[in-house]
Amino acid sequence: AAHFAVMPEGLVEPCIKAASKPGDVVLDPFAGAGTVGLVALRLRRRFVGIELNPEYVQLIYQRLSGVQGELAKERSDGICSG
C-alpha cells in the first residue's frame, strides 16, 4: 500500500545533516513511508522508526531494504568507506 503523503527526501536531508553526524541514531516516531529512515541510511546514520500502521511498516521495510542493498553494493565495490 502506498502512503498518502510521502515527504520529499530533499526536505529531510538538511535536517539530518544539521542535527547528526555519521554513525548517530536518527529517531522518527511517526515513520509513515520511511523517508527519514531512507535518507538517514544514505547519510550513514542508523535509524529507529516507529509506525502503528502495519501496511506502512511493510512499505518502510521494502524501501529501507533497497537502500541497504545499495550501500552494501557500494561497500563491496570499494566506492565508499565506512
Secondary structure, 3 states (H helix, E strand, C coil): CCCCCCCCHHHHHHHHHHHCCCCCEEEECCCCCCHHHHHHHHCCCEEEECCCCHHHHHHHHHHHHHHHHHHHHHHHHCCCCC
